[in-house]
Every structure is written in C-alpha cells, then in structure tokens.
Amino acid sequence: GNVKDQPVRVTRTDTGTWEVSVIDPNDYPNGEA
C-alpha cells in the first residue's frame, strides 16, 4: 500500500512479518524517532 508523507516505524516481528506504525511527531518533539 501507500504511505502518506509522514514518518513511520517498521518493526520486524517475525520471519516475513512486519509491523508498520505511524509515528506521531508530537511523541518526538526533538526529532528523536
């Protein structure tokens, strides 16, 4: 699928399984992602 122009975090949870989470910029006020 398509991801909007925003930061996301991709985490490998298992072989061939990935979790994509949208990062809320407000959670990282200093740009620490």
N, C-alpha and C positions, 0 to 999 in steps of 0.2 A: 504493500500500500504506500501511500504518500504521507510524508510527514510535513507538517507546516514548518515555516521558517522559525523554529524555536528550538532551544536546547533539549535534548533527550538523553537518557541514560540507558544503555543497552547492557544487560547483565546476562551472562550465560548461566542458565540454571541446570542444564543437563546436556547430554550429547544431542545436538541438533535442536535444542530448545533454548529459546532466547526470550527474555522479558524486556520489553521496551517501556520505559516510564518517562512521562513528560516531566521535565524539571521546572518547577515554579521558580522564576527568577527571584521572587520575594524570599525564597528559602535560602538564597545565596546572595546576600546584599553586597558582598565583596567579590563576586565573580568566582567564588570557590565552588566548582562543580565536580 
